[in-house]
């Protein structure tokens, strides 16, 4: 085993839902789910980098009728929910893995995430490689995004451990041969990662002739 890769939201970041969509639907007099329906293509474009932050802001203004003040308040709420707070125990664990293992981040992300997460948490200094969906145009569980992470870390899938809190994304990693751990809590995640790492370090018991 040569690399350990982490998801961000719900893993390196603690990201409970803050009810941003519901709050703003109530303020704007929209039906439940209508905000996401109106913004669906912009949310998708932002996640794969086909549109800019300015495009997202323009879509919010055009489709939801935001004033400039409302736009600023909504985006502040949205990024507060997106960024959450640091999972300091797991971040410290990830830091201790280097230089013995190459480390990385693999995240379904959104335009503007790299700059904000670097400012808040310094992820670029934490790991060797970051693969953001909005920068590469691919999202989990597309096999190509896992292959890209392996390529950038210079490892084969079987040489990587990947931690994610979303079952379909962990399953997608397993399908391409990566050792995926489904995150439930810090103690469980660290224990399962360490078990995978230590299993590959045990000396062979086979008799030599």
C-alpha positions as CSV (number, residue, x, y, z in Angstrom):
1,X,0.0,0.0,0.0
2,X,1.5,3.3,-1.1
3,X,-1.2,6.0,-0.9
4,X,-4.1,7.1,1.2
5,X,-6.8,9.4,-0.2
6,X,-9.5,11.3,1.5
7,X,-12.9,12.8,0.6
8,X,-13.6,16.3,1.9
9,X,-17.2,17.0,2.8
10,X,-18.3,14.8,5.7
11,X,-14.8,13.4,6.1
12,X,-12.0,16.1,6.4
13,X,-14.8,18.7,6.9
14,X,-17.7,18.2,9.3
15,X,-20.6,19.4,7.2
16,X,-24.1,19.1,8.7
17,X,-26.9,20.4,6.7
18,X,-27.9,23.9,7.8
19,X,-31.2,24.1,5.9
20,X,-29.9,26.9,3.5
21,X,-32.2,25.8,0.7
22,X,-35.3,25.6,2.9
23,X,-34.5,29.0,4.5
24,X,-34.3,30.7,1.2
25,X,-37.3,29.0,-0.4
26,X,-39.3,30.3,2.6
27,X,-37.9,33.8,2.2
28,X,-38.6,33.8,-1.6
29,X,-42.0,32.2,-1.4
30,X,-40.9,29.1,-3.4
31,X,-42.2,25.6,-3.1
32,X,-40.1,22.9,-1.4
33,X,-37.3,21.8,-3.8
34,X,-38.0,24.6,-6.3
35,X,-34.7,26.4,-5.7
36,X,-32.7,23.4,-6.7
37,X,-35.0,22.7,-9.6
38,X,-34.4,26.2,-11.0
39,X,-30.7,26.0,-10.5
40,X,-30.1,22.3,-11.4
41,X,-28.0,22.9,-14.6
42,X,-26.0,25.6,-12.8
43,X,-25.2,23.3,-9.9
44,X,-24.1,20.6,-12.3
45,X,-22.0,23.1,-14.3
46,X,-20.3,24.4,-11.2
47,X,-19.5,20.8,-10.1
48,X,-17.7,20.0,-13.3
49,X,-16.2,23.4,-14.1
50,X,-18.2,24.2,-17.2
51,X,-19.3,27.5,-15.7
52,X,-17.7,30.2,-13.5
53,X,-18.6,31.6,-10.1
54,X,-19.8,34.7,-12.0
55,X,-22.1,32.5,-14.1
56,X,-23.5,30.9,-11.0
57,X,-24.2,34.3,-9.5
58,X,-25.9,35.5,-12.7
59,X,-28.1,32.5,-12.7
60,X,-29.1,33.0,-9.1
61,X,-30.0,36.6,-9.9
62,X,-31.9,35.8,-13.1
63,X,-33.8,32.8,-11.9
64,X,-34.5,33.7,-8.3
65,X,-34.7,37.5,-8.5
66,X,-32.0,38.1,-5.9
67,X,-31.0,41.7,-5.2
68,X,-27.3,42.3,-4.8
69,X,-27.6,42.1,-1.0
70,X,-29.7,38.9,-1.1
71,X,-27.2,37.3,-3.5
72,X,-24.3,38.1,-1.1
73,X,-26.2,36.7,1.9
74,X,-27.3,33.5,0.0
75,X,-23.7,32.8,-1.2
76,X,-22.4,33.4,2.3
77,X,-24.9,30.9,3.7
78,X,-24.1,28.4,0.9
79,X,-20.4,28.5,1.5
80,X,-20.8,28.3,5.2
81,X,-22.7,25.0,4.8
82,X,-20.3,23.8,2.1
83,X,-17.2,24.4,4.2
84,X,-18.5,23.2,7.5
85,X,-15.8,23.0,10.2
86,X,-12.4,21.2,10.3
87,X,-12.4,17.5,11.4
88,X,-9.2,18.2,13.2
89,X,-8.5,14.6,14.4
90,X,-8.7,13.2,10.9
91,X,-6.7,16.1,9.4
92,X,-4.0,15.5,12.0
93,X,-4.0,11.8,11.1
94,X,-3.7,12.6,7.4
95,X,-0.8,14.8,8.1
96,X,1.0,12.1,10.1
97,X,0.8,9.7,7.1
98,X,3.4,11.6,5.2
99,X,6.1,11.0,4.1
100,X,5.7,7.2,4.6
101,X,2.7,7.2,2.3
102,X,1.6,9.5,-0.6
103,X,-1.6,11.3,0.3
104,X,-4.4,12.9,-1.6
105,X,-7.9,14.3,-1.7
106,X,-10.6,13.2,-4.2
107,X,-13.7,15.4,-4.0
108,X,-16.9,16.1,-5.9
109,X,-16.5,19.9,-5.6
110,X,-17.8,23.2,-6.9
111,X,-16.2,26.2,-8.6
112,X,-14.5,28.3,-5.9
113,X,-13.9,25.4,-3.5
114,X,-10.1,25.2,-3.9
115,X,-9.5,28.8,-2.9
116,X,-11.9,28.8,0.0
117,X,-10.8,25.4,1.4
118,X,-7.1,26.4,1.1
119,X,-7.9,29.6,3.0
120,X,-9.9,27.8,5.7
121,X,-8.0,24.5,6.1
122,X,-4.7,24.6,4.0
123,X,-5.5,21.4,2.2
124,X,-2.8,22.0,-0.5
125,X,-0.2,21.8,2.3
126,X,-1.8,18.7,3.9
127,X,-1.6,16.3,0.9
128,X,0.4,15.6,-2.2
129,X,-2.4,15.6,-4.7
130,X,-5.9,17.2,-4.9
131,X,-8.4,16.0,-7.5
132,X,-11.4,18.4,-7.6
133,X,-14.3,17.5,-9.9
134,X,-14.8,21.1,-10.9
135,X,-11.2,21.2,-12.1
136,X,-11.0,17.9,-14.0
137,X,-14.6,17.7,-15.3
138,X,-15.2,14.3,-13.8
139,X,-17.3,13.3,-10.7
140,X,-17.4,10.3,-8.5
141,X,-18.4,7.5,-9.2
142,X,-17.1,7.8,-12.8
143,X,-14.2,5.3,-13.0
144,X,-12.1,7.9,-14.8
145,X,-11.8,10.1,-11.8
146,X,-10.5,7.3,-9.6
147,X,-8.0,6.5,-12.4
148,X,-6.9,10.1,-12.5
149,X,-6.2,10.1,-8.8
150,X,-4.1,6.9,-9.2
151,X,-2.2,8.5,-12.1
152,X,-1.4,11.7,-10.2
153,X,-0.3,9.7,-7.2
154,X,1.7,7.3,-9.3
155,X,0.1,4.2,-7.8
156,X,-2.0,1.2,-9.0
157,X,-5.6,1.0,-7.7
158,X,-4.7,-1.9,-5.4
159,X,-2.0,0.3,-3.8
160,X,-4.5,3.0,-2.7
161,X,-6.8,3.3,0.3
162,X,-9.7,5.7,-0.2
163,X,-11.9,7.1,2.5
164,X,-15.4,8.4,1.7
165,X,-18.6,8.9,3.6
166,X,-21.0,8.2,0.7
167,X,-21.6,4.5,-0.1
168,X,-21.9,4.9,-3.9
169,X,-18.6,6.7,-4.1
170,X,-16.8,4.1,-2.0
171,X,-18.4,1.3,-4.1
172,X,-17.2,3.1,-7.3
173,X,-13.7,3.0,-6.0
174,X,-13.9,-0.7,-5.1
175,X,-15.2,-1.5,-8.6
176,X,-11.9,-0.2,-10.1
177,X,-9.8,-2.1,-7.5
178,X,-9.2,0.6,-4.9
179,X,-9.3,-0.4,-1.2
180,X,-12.2,1.8,-0.1
181,X,-13.3,2.5,3.5
182,X,-16.7,3.9,4.2
183,X,-16.4,6.7,6.8
184,X,-18.8,6.5,9.8
185,X,-16.6,8.1,12.5
186,X,-13.0,8.9,13.1
187,X,-12.1,5.9,15.3
188,X,-13.6,3.4,12.9
189,X,-12.1,5.1,9.8
190,X,-8.6,5.3,11.2
191,X,-8.8,1.7,12.5
192,X,-9.8,0.3,9.1
193,X,-7.2,2.4,7.2
194,X,-4.5,1.2,9.6
195,X,-5.6,-2.4,9.2
196,X,-5.2,-2.1,5.4
197,X,-1.8,-0.5,5.7
198,X,-0.5,-2.9,8.3
199,X,-1.8,-5.9,6.4
200,X,0.5,-5.1,3.5
201,X,3.6,-4.7,5.8
202,X,3.4,-8.1,7.5
203,X,6.3,-10.4,6.5
204,X,5.4,-13.5,4.5
205,X,5.1,-16.7,6.6
206,X,5.8,-18.9,3.6
207,X,8.7,-21.2,4.1
208,X,11.8,-20.4,2.1
209,X,13.6,-23.3,0.3
